[in-house]
Amino acid sequence: MGLIFRLAPILMLGLVLGCQSGFSGHSSAPTPTDSVHRIVESGRLRVGMSGVQPPLNMKNRAGELIGFDVDVAEALADAMDLELELIERPFGDLLSGLEKNEFDLVISSLTITPARNARVAFVGPYLISGATILTREKLVDELEDPVAVGAPERTWGALAGSTGEALLREAFPSAKVVTTDDLAMLVPKVISGELDGLISDLPYVRFEIARHPDSGLAELPSPLTTEPIGIALAPGSPLLANLVGNYINALEYTGLLMQMKVYWLDGNAWLSELPE
């Protein structure tokens, strides 16, 4: 879904940043190995995302990808005058897909970590989030004690390959961990009591609470971590990193990024677009 407030400012964005992007005739020729050449020649910007991380990326009733990440990808492609191609992969396969050149960028609620940055480059952050526990209201007071979170009798869910999974295994090694490629599959188990809860980014946790208002779901008062969310791209392409960074900065300076955040993260008008 494209936001109507984005179109005119993005056109201006392209004009303002054209001289910085490496596309103008006044700049020196980029190195042949930089992937920005292939992207420009193809006329396409290929972006990988999981499609199962609402409200950042998800599918509407028509099966189309929507969300904050999708709007960021569309804004970047529009500003670069490129056709956007969204490519879905399980979250745990996104970085390997990037390394195999299956897409040019990964925009999928991806936390910047030292381990990931050793494999790929990052631009951003374009969002600051944090790992948060989604549980049942009656467990909130008890789980504010970290000892209770890591108790052997606890069972937690997490997205496979996510920082939430890593946090559970490193900080709470005695607790049981159930992973999935789609956290939505585990939410009914949290509601029923089969799982004590799940750990995910704060926007996702609040999305599930908003979507199940009468189910007794709740979040812990404080996130467990503070995490920078960035855009991943293949290493060895400094010109592409510079280009994407310039446009993300411009989206921030023009206020468009904040408008997207307010729409997707602070409101829920878009909930009606989702499958029941």
C-alpha positions as CSV (number, residue, x, y, z in Angstrom):
1,M,0.0,0.0,0.0
2,G,1.5,3.4,-0.9
3,L,0.8,6.3,1.3
4,I,-0.7,9.3,-0.4
5,F,1.5,11.8,1.4
6,R,4.7,10.3,0.0
7,L,4.5,10.9,-3.7
8,A,5.2,14.6,-4.1
9,P,8.0,14.8,-1.5
10,I,9.7,11.8,-3.0
11,L,9.8,13.4,-6.4
12,M,11.5,16.4,-4.8
13,L,13.7,14.0,-2.9
14,G,15.0,12.6,-6.1
15,L,15.8,16.1,-7.5
16,V,17.6,17.1,-4.3
17,L,19.7,14.0,-4.0
18,G,20.4,13.4,-7.7
19,C,23.8,15.1,-7.4
20,Q,24.7,12.9,-4.5
21,S,23.6,9.5,-5.8
22,G,26.4,8.9,-8.3
23,F,24.0,9.1,-11.3
24,S,24.9,12.6,-12.4
25,G,27.3,13.3,-15.2
26,H,29.5,15.4,-12.9
27,S,30.5,12.5,-10.7
28,S,33.4,10.2,-11.4
29,A,32.6,6.8,-12.7
30,P,31.9,4.2,-9.9
31,T,34.0,1.1,-9.7
32,P,32.7,-1.8,-11.8
33,T,32.3,-4.1,-8.9
34,D,29.9,-1.9,-7.0
35,S,26.4,-3.4,-7.2
36,V,24.8,0.0,-7.8
37,H,25.8,-0.4,-11.5
38,R,23.8,-3.6,-11.9
39,I,20.8,-2.1,-10.1
40,V,20.7,1.0,-12.2
41,E,21.2,-1.0,-15.4
42,S,18.4,-3.5,-14.5
43,G,16.0,-0.7,-13.5
44,R,14.9,-2.8,-10.6
45,L,15.5,-2.6,-6.8
46,R,15.1,-6.1,-5.3
47,V,14.2,-6.1,-1.7
48,G,14.0,-9.2,0.5
49,M,11.6,-9.4,3.5
50,S,9.9,-12.2,5.4
51,G,6.3,-10.9,5.0
52,V,5.4,-12.1,8.5
53,Q,6.6,-9.4,10.8
54,P,3.6,-7.1,11.3
55,P,3.3,-4.1,11.4
56,L,6.6,-3.8,9.6
57,N,5.8,-6.3,6.8
58,M,2.7,-8.5,6.4
59,K,0.0,-9.4,3.8
60,N,-3.4,-7.8,3.3
61,R,-6.5,-9.7,2.3
62,A,-5.5,-9.6,-1.3
63,G,-2.2,-11.3,-0.5
64,E,-0.2,-8.1,-1.1
65,L,2.7,-7.1,1.1
66,I,2.0,-4.0,3.2
67,G,3.6,-2.4,6.2
68,F,6.3,0.1,7.4
69,D,9.1,-1.9,5.7
70,V,7.2,-2.0,2.5
71,D,6.6,1.8,2.5
72,V,10.3,2.3,3.2
73,A,11.2,0.1,0.3
74,E,8.7,1.8,-2.0
75,A,10.0,5.3,-1.0
76,L,13.6,4.2,-1.8
77,A,12.7,2.7,-5.2
78,D,10.6,5.8,-6.1
79,A,13.4,8.2,-5.1
80,M,15.9,6.1,-7.2
81,D,13.5,6.0,-10.1
82,L,13.6,2.2,-10.0
83,E,10.9,-0.5,-10.2
84,L,10.5,-2.2,-6.8
85,E,10.6,-6.0,-6.6
86,L,9.7,-7.5,-3.2
87,I,11.0,-11.0,-2.6
88,E,9.7,-13.1,0.3
89,R,11.9,-15.5,2.2
90,P,11.8,-17.0,5.7
91,F,13.4,-14.6,8.1
92,G,16.3,-17.0,8.8
93,D,17.1,-17.2,5.1
94,L,17.3,-13.5,4.3
95,L,21.0,-12.9,4.9
96,S,22.0,-16.0,3.0
97,G,19.8,-14.9,0.2
98,L,21.5,-11.5,0.2
99,E,24.9,-13.2,0.1
100,K,23.7,-15.3,-2.9
101,N,22.7,-12.1,-4.7
102,E,19.0,-13.1,-4.7
103,F,18.1,-9.5,-3.7
104,D,19.9,-6.1,-3.4
105,L,18.6,-5.1,0.1
106,V,17.0,-6.7,3.1
107,I,14.4,-4.5,4.8
108,S,12.7,-6.8,7.3
109,S,12.8,-5.6,10.9
110,L,16.5,-6.7,10.9
111,T,18.4,-5.8,14.0
112,I,22.0,-4.6,13.4
113,T,24.3,-6.9,15.4
114,P,28.0,-7.4,15.3
115,A,27.6,-11.0,14.1
116,R,25.3,-9.9,11.2
117,N,27.6,-6.9,10.4
118,A,30.5,-9.3,10.0
119,R,28.6,-10.9,7.1
120,V,26.8,-8.0,5.4
121,A,26.8,-4.2,5.5
122,F,24.1,-2.1,7.1
123,V,22.5,1.3,6.5
124,G,20.6,3.0,9.3
125,P,19.1,2.5,11.7
126,Y,15.8,3.6,10.3
127,L,14.0,2.5,13.5
128,I,14.9,1.8,17.1
129,S,13.0,-1.1,18.7
130,G,13.6,-3.7,21.4
131,A,13.0,-7.3,22.3
132,T,9.8,-7.5,24.3
133,I,7.9,-10.3,26.0
134,L,4.3,-11.0,24.9
135,T,2.5,-13.0,27.5
136,R,-0.8,-13.3,29.4
137,E,-1.9,-10.5,31.7
138,K,-1.9,-12.8,34.8
139,L,1.8,-13.5,34.3
140,V,3.1,-10.0,33.9
141,D,3.8,-9.3,37.6
142,E,5.6,-12.6,38.0
143,L,7.7,-12.3,34.9
144,E,9.1,-8.9,35.8
145,D,11.6,-10.9,37.8
146,P,14.3,-12.2,35.2
147,V,14.7,-15.3,37.3
148,A,11.1,-16.2,36.6
149,V,11.6,-15.6,32.9
150,G,14.5,-18.1,32.8
151,A,13.0,-20.8,35.0
152,P,13.3,-24.4,33.6
153,E,9.5,-24.8,33.6
154,R,9.1,-21.8,31.2
155,T,8.6,-22.3,27.4
156,W,9.0,-19.3,25.1
157,G,8.4,-18.8,21.4
158,A,10.6,-16.8,19.0
159,L,11.1,-16.2,15.3
160,A,13.8,-18.6,13.9
161,G,17.1,-16.8,13.4
162,S,16.0,-13.7,15.2
163,T,17.7,-11.7,18.0
164,G,14.8,-12.8,20.2
165,E,15.8,-16.4,19.8
166,A,19.5,-15.6,20.5
167,L,18.5,-13.6,23.6
168,L,16.4,-16.5,25.0
169,R,19.2,-19.0,24.4
170,E,22.0,-16.8,25.8
171,A,20.2,-15.0,28.7
172,F,17.8,-17.8,29.7
173,P,19.5,-21.1,28.8
174,S,17.4,-23.1,31.3
175,A,14.1,-22.1,29.7
176,K,12.7,-24.1,26.7
177,V,12.5,-22.4,23.3
178,V,10.2,-23.0,20.4
179,T,11.0,-21.4,17.1
180,T,9.0,-20.8,14.0
181,D,9.1,-19.0,10.6
182,D,5.8,-17.3,11.4
183,L,5.2,-16.0,15.0
184,A,1.5,-15.7,14.3
185,M,1.3,-19.5,14.5
186,L,2.4,-19.3,18.2
187,V,0.1,-16.6,19.4
188,P,-2.9,-19.0,20.0
189,K,-0.5,-21.1,22.1
190,V,0.3,-18.1,24.2
191,I,-3.4,-17.4,24.7
192,S,-4.2,-21.0,25.6
193,G,-1.3,-21.3,28.0
194,E,0.6,-23.9,26.0
195,L,3.4,-21.3,25.9
196,D,4.3,-18.8,28.6
197,G,4.8,-16.2,25.9
198,L,7.0,-15.2,23.0
199,I,9.8,-12.7,22.5
200,S,9.8,-10.3,19.5
201,D,10.2,-6.7,18.5
202,L,8.0,-4.2,20.4
203,P,5.9,-3.3,17.3
204,Y,5.0,-6.9,16.7
205,V,4.1,-7.5,20.3
206,R,1.8,-4.4,20.3
207,F,0.3,-5.5,17.0
208,E,-0.8,-8.9,18.5
209,I,-2.3,-7.2,21.5
210,A,-4.2,-4.8,19.3
211,R,-5.4,-7.6,17.1
212,H,-6.6,-9.8,20.0
213,P,-8.0,-7.2,22.4
214,D,-10.1,-9.6,24.4
215,S,-7.7,-12.5,24.7
216,G,-5.8,-11.4,27.8
217,L,-2.5,-10.8,26.1
218,A,-0.1,-8.2,27.6
219,E,3.4,-7.0,27.2
220,L,6.0,-6.7,30.0
221,P,6.4,-3.0,31.0
222,S,10.0,-2.6,29.8
223,P,11.7,-4.1,26.7
224,L,14.5,-6.5,27.4
225,T,16.9,-4.8,25.0
226,T,17.2,-1.7,22.8
227,E,17.8,-2.7,19.2
228,P,18.7,-0.6,16.0
229,I,16.8,-1.8,13.0
230,G,18.7,-1.4,9.7
231,I,18.8,-2.1,6.0
232,A,21.2,-4.9,5.0
233,L,23.1,-4.9,1.7
234,A,26.0,-6.9,0.3
235,P,29.5,-5.9,1.5
236,G,31.9,-4.4,-1.1
237,S,29.3,-1.9,-2.5
238,P,30.2,1.4,-0.8
239,L,28.4,3.5,-3.4
240,L,25.2,1.6,-2.9
241,A,25.5,2.0,0.8
242,N,26.1,5.7,0.4
243,L,23.1,6.1,-2.0
244,V,20.7,4.2,0.3
245,G,22.1,6.1,3.3
246,N,21.5,9.5,1.6
247,Y,17.9,8.6,0.8
248,I,17.1,7.3,4.3
249,N,18.6,10.5,5.7
250,A,16.5,12.6,3.4
251,L,13.3,10.6,4.3
252,E,14.2,11.5,7.9
253,Y,14.9,15.1,7.3
254,T,11.7,15.7,5.3
255,G,9.5,14.1,8.0
256,L,8.3,11.3,5.7
257,L,9.9,8.6,7.7
258,M,8.1,9.9,10.8
259,Q,4.8,10.0,9.0
260,M,5.3,6.3,8.1
261,K,6.1,5.4,11.7
262,V,3.1,7.2,13.0
263,Y,0.8,5.5,10.5
264,W,2.1,1.9,11.0
265,L,3.3,2.0,14.6
266,D,1.1,4.4,16.4
267,G,-2.2,3.8,14.7
268,N,-4.2,0.7,13.7
269,A,-6.5,1.9,10.9
270,W,-4.8,-0.6,8.6
271,L,-5.9,-3.6,10.8
272,S,-9.1,-3.8,8.7
273,E,-7.0,-4.6,5.6
274,L,-5.7,-7.9,7.2
275,P,-7.2,-11.3,6.8
276,E,-9.4,-12.4,9.6
